[in-house]
Amino acid sequence: MRINKSGCLDQCEHGPMVVVYPEAVWYGHVRPEDAEAIVAEHLVGGRPVERLRVAEGCLNSKSCEHRKSSG
């Protein structure tokens, strides 16, 4: 297990972000109090924390409903 500091990972509209590899599960709007659930449920238990998970269709997509319009 390794923790890296980074920017918004090009997902600023969902930030703060956590991504867990090798599964590439992305969590959005993570607060410090969510860390315990991510560690216990996902890293130890092998089950992603669905309430924090960013929808696959929103990752790296300009059509994500959460992106602000540039117009």
Backbone as a printed PyTorch tensor [residue, N CA C, xyz], in Angstrom:
tensor([[[  0.8480,  -1.1580,   0.0000],
         [  0.0000,   0.0000,   0.0000],
         [  0.8970,   1.2240,   0.0000]],

        [[  0.5030,   2.2170,  -0.7850],
         [  1.2560,   3.4690,  -0.8630],
         [  0.2750,   4.6140,  -1.0240]],

        [[  0.5320,   5.7060,  -0.3600],
         [ -0.2900,   6.9080,  -0.4750],
         [  0.5550,   7.9770,  -1.1330]],

        [[  0.0040,   8.5730,  -2.1940],
         [  0.6950,   9.6450,  -2.9130],
         [ -0.1300,  10.9130,  -2.8230]],

        [[  0.5310,  12.0320,  -2.7020],
         [ -0.1350,  13.3220,  -2.7910],
         [ -0.1780,  13.7070,  -4.2650]],

        [[ -1.2880,  14.2880,  -4.6960],
         [ -1.3980,  14.7080,  -6.0900],
         [ -2.3340,  15.9000,  -6.1770]],

        [[ -2.5080,  16.3760,  -7.3950],
         [ -3.4900,  17.4160,  -7.6650],
         [ -4.8660,  16.7670,  -7.7820]],

        [[ -5.7270,  17.3240,  -8.5820],
         [ -7.1080,  16.8300,  -8.6820],
         [ -7.2480,  15.6580,  -9.6500]],

        [[ -6.1480,  15.1960, -10.2400],
         [ -6.1600,  14.0440, -11.1550],
         [ -7.0900,  14.2710, -12.3430]],

        [[ -7.2360,  15.5490, -12.7410],
         [ -8.1080,  15.9560, -13.8460],
         [ -9.5720,  15.6270, -13.5670]],

        [[ -9.9240,  15.5900, -12.3100],
         [-11.2910,  15.2890, -11.9010],
         [-11.7500,  16.3040, -10.8480]],

        [[-11.3730,  17.5540, -11.0120],
         [-11.5910,  18.5710,  -9.9820],
         [-13.0530,  18.6940,  -9.5550]],

        [[-13.9740,  18.4570, -10.4680],
         [-15.3920,  18.5770, -10.1290],
         [-15.8470,  17.5030,  -9.1440]],

        [[-15.0190,  16.4890,  -8.9310],
         [-15.3490,  15.4110,  -7.9910],
         [-14.4630,  15.4220,  -6.7550]],

        [[-13.6060,  16.4390,  -6.6400],
         [-12.5800,  16.4270,  -5.6100],
         [-13.0970,  16.6600,  -4.2270]],

        [[-12.3270,  16.4110,  -3.2410],
         [-11.0820,  15.6550,  -3.1800],
         [-11.2780,  14.1960,  -3.6160]],

        [[-10.2570,  13.6720,  -4.2750],
         [-10.3380,  12.3390,  -4.8780],
         [ -9.4110,  11.3410,  -4.2060]],

        [[ -9.8280,  10.0770,  -4.2740],
         [ -8.9830,   8.9360,  -3.9060],
         [ -9.1700,   7.9150,  -5.0100]],

        [[ -8.0820,   7.3410,  -5.5020],
         [ -8.1700,   6.2650,  -6.4800],
         [ -7.4020,   5.0730,  -5.9320]],

        [[ -8.0120,   3.8910,  -6.0500],
         [ -7.4050,   2.6640,  -5.5430],
         [ -7.0450,   1.7810,  -6.7330]],

        [[ -5.7710,   1.4720,  -6.8430],
         [ -5.2820,   0.5620,  -7.8830],
         [ -4.8960,  -0.7550,  -7.2500]],

        [[ -4.9550,  -1.8760,  -7.9510],
         [ -5.0460,  -2.0020,  -9.4020],
         [ -6.4740,  -1.9830,  -9.9400]],

        [[ -7.4770,  -1.9020,  -9.0910],
         [ -8.8640,  -1.9340,  -9.5620],
         [ -9.2970,  -0.6560, -10.2650]],

        [[ -8.5660,   0.4420, -10.0490],
         [ -8.9190,   1.7590, -10.5970],
         [-10.3120,   2.1790, -10.1520]],

        [[-10.5750,   2.0450,  -8.8710],
         [-11.8290,   2.5170,  -8.2820],
         [-11.5910,   3.9480,  -7.8180]],

        [[-12.4090,   4.8690,  -8.3340],
         [-12.2770,   6.2870,  -8.0260],
         [-13.3500,   6.6910,  -7.0240]],

        [[-12.9130,   7.3940,  -5.9870],
         [-13.8280,   7.9260,  -4.9750],
         [-13.7920,   9.4410,  -5.0400]],

        [[-14.9700,  10.0550,  -4.9530],
         [-15.0510,  11.5040,  -5.0270],
         [-15.6570,  12.1320,  -3.7870]],

        [[-15.3710,  13.4040,  -3.6180],
         [-15.8480,  14.1940,  -2.4770],
         [-15.5000,  13.5050,  -1.1610]],

        [[-14.2980,  12.9680,  -1.1100],
         [-13.8340,  12.2290,   0.0630],
         [-13.4620,  13.2050,   1.1770]],

        [[-13.9390,  12.9070,   2.3620],
         [-13.6200,  13.7030,   3.5530],
         [-12.7230,  12.8660,   4.4590]],

        [[-12.0110,  13.5050,   5.3630],
         [-11.1270,  12.7370,   6.2560],
         [-11.8530,  11.5950,   6.9730]],

        [[-13.0880,  11.8040,   7.3470],
         [-13.8270,  10.7540,   8.0550],
         [-14.2000,   9.5630,   7.1640]],

        [[-14.0410,   9.6840,   5.8420],
         [-14.3050,   8.5710,   4.9210],
         [-13.1220,   7.6060,   4.8240]],

        [[-11.9570,   8.0350,   5.2700],
         [-10.7540,   7.2090,   5.1390],
         [-10.9070,   5.8550,   5.8270]],

        [[-11.5110,   5.8310,   6.9960],
         [-11.6730,   4.5700,   7.7230],
         [-12.5000,   3.5650,   6.9240]],

        [[-13.5850,   4.0310,   6.2850],
         [-14.4280,   3.1370,   5.4840],
         [-13.6710,   2.6200,   4.2650]],

        [[-12.8970,   3.4800,   3.6120],
         [-12.1330,   3.0470,   2.4330],
         [-11.1190,   1.9870,   2.8270]],

        [[-10.4230,   2.1990,   3.9290],
         [ -9.4320,   1.2150,   4.3690],
         [-10.1180,  -0.0810,   4.7920]],

        [[-11.1150,  -0.0040,   5.6580],
         [-11.7500,  -1.2100,   6.1970],
         [-12.5360,  -1.9780,   5.1420]],

        [[-13.3620,  -1.2760,   4.3770],
         [-14.2390,  -1.9550,   3.4230],
         [-13.5310,  -2.3460,   2.1310]],

        [[-12.7200,  -1.4310,   1.5810],
         [-12.1090,  -1.7120,   0.2790],
         [-10.7370,  -2.3660,   0.4100]],

        [[ -9.8150,  -1.7030,   1.0900],
         [ -8.4500,  -2.2260,   1.1380],
         [ -8.3510,  -3.5200,   1.9250]],

        [[ -9.0700,  -3.6240,   3.0350],
         [ -9.0290,  -4.8490,   3.8440],
         [-10.0980,  -5.8400,   3.3930]],

        [[-11.3330,  -5.3450,   3.2090],
         [-12.4550,  -6.2330,   2.9010],
         [-12.6630,  -6.5540,   1.4330]],

        [[-12.0220,  -5.7910,   0.5340],
         [-12.1450,  -6.0710,  -0.8970],
         [-13.4460,  -5.6120,  -1.5290]],

        [[-14.2240,  -4.7800,  -0.8310],
         [-15.4930,  -4.2780,  -1.3520],
         [-15.4300,  -2.7640,  -1.4870]],

        [[-15.5540,  -2.2300,  -2.7050],
         [-15.5440,  -0.7790,  -2.8760],
         [-16.6640,  -0.1170,  -2.0630]],

        [[-16.4270,   1.0970,  -1.6400],
         [-17.4010,   1.8840,  -0.8760],
         [-18.2850,   2.6060,  -1.8890]],

        [[-19.4220,   2.0180,  -2.1940],
         [-20.2770,   2.5050,  -3.2820],
         [-20.7730,   3.9280,  -3.0610]],

        [[-21.0190,   4.3440,  -1.8400],
         [-21.5470,   5.6920,  -1.5880],
         [-20.5500,   6.7870,  -1.9740]],

        [[-19.2720,   6.4430,  -2.1050],
         [-18.2350,   7.4100,  -2.4600],
         [-17.7480,   7.2570,  -3.8980]],

        [[-18.1370,   6.2090,  -4.5480],
         [-17.6020,   5.8710,  -5.8690],
         [-18.0950,   6.8470,  -6.9350]],

        [[-17.1710,   7.2850,  -7.8020],
         [-17.5240,   8.1490,  -8.9250],
         [-17.9970,   7.2550, -10.0740]],

        [[-19.1130,   7.6100, -10.6770],
         [-19.6660,   6.8280, -11.7850],
         [-18.6570,   6.7340, -12.9290]],

        [[-18.5400,   5.5650, -13.5160],
         [-17.6010,   5.3170, -14.6140],
         [-17.7880,   6.3280, -15.7480]],

        [[-19.0310,   6.7010, -16.0460],
         [-19.3110,   7.6450, -17.1190],
         [-18.8560,   9.0610, -16.8430]],

        [[-18.4710,   9.3480, -15.6180],
         [-17.9990,  10.6910, -15.2610],
         [-16.4840,  10.8050, -15.2570]],

        [[-15.7910,   9.7150, -15.3540],
         [-14.3320,   9.7560, -15.3110],
         [-13.7690,  10.1520, -16.6720]],

        [[-12.9660,  11.2080, -16.6740],
         [-12.3070,  11.6800, -17.8980],
         [-13.2880,  11.9050, -19.0380]],

        [[-14.4500,  12.4420, -18.7120],
         [-15.4790,  12.6680, -19.7230],
         [-15.9390,  14.1200, -19.6860]],

        [[-15.8960,  14.7820, -20.8260],
         [-16.3740,  16.1650, -20.8900],
         [-17.8880,  16.2230, -20.7900]],

        [[-18.5620,  15.0820, -20.9550],
         [-20.0160,  15.0740, -20.8810],
         [-20.5450,  14.7520, -19.5010]],

        [[-19.6540,  14.6510, -18.5160],
         [-20.0900,  14.3450, -17.1490],
         [-21.0280,  15.4490, -16.6620]],

        [[-22.1230,  15.0550, -16.0580],
         [-23.1110,  16.0100, -15.5620],
         [-22.5540,  16.9340, -14.4830]],

        [[-21.4330,  16.5710, -13.8710],
         [-20.8570,  17.3740, -12.7980],
         [-19.9130,  18.4630, -13.3010]],

        [[-19.5070,  18.3840, -14.5580],
         [-18.6070,  19.4160, -15.1030],
         [-19.3760,  20.6970, -15.3460]],

        [[-18.7640,  21.7920, -14.9970],
         [-19.3830,  23.0840, -15.2270],
         [-19.2650,  23.4480, -16.6920]],

        [[-20.3010,  24.0470, -17.2170],
         [-20.2960,  24.4810, -18.6110],
         [-19.2950,  25.6200, -18.7800]],

        [[-18.5620,  25.5840, -19.8790],
         [-17.5800,  26.6410, -20.1250],
         [-18.2040,  27.7960, -20.9090]],

        [[-19.5110,  27.7170, -21.2180],
         [-20.1430,  28.7660, -22.0080],
         [-20.7800,  29.7360, -21.1410]]])
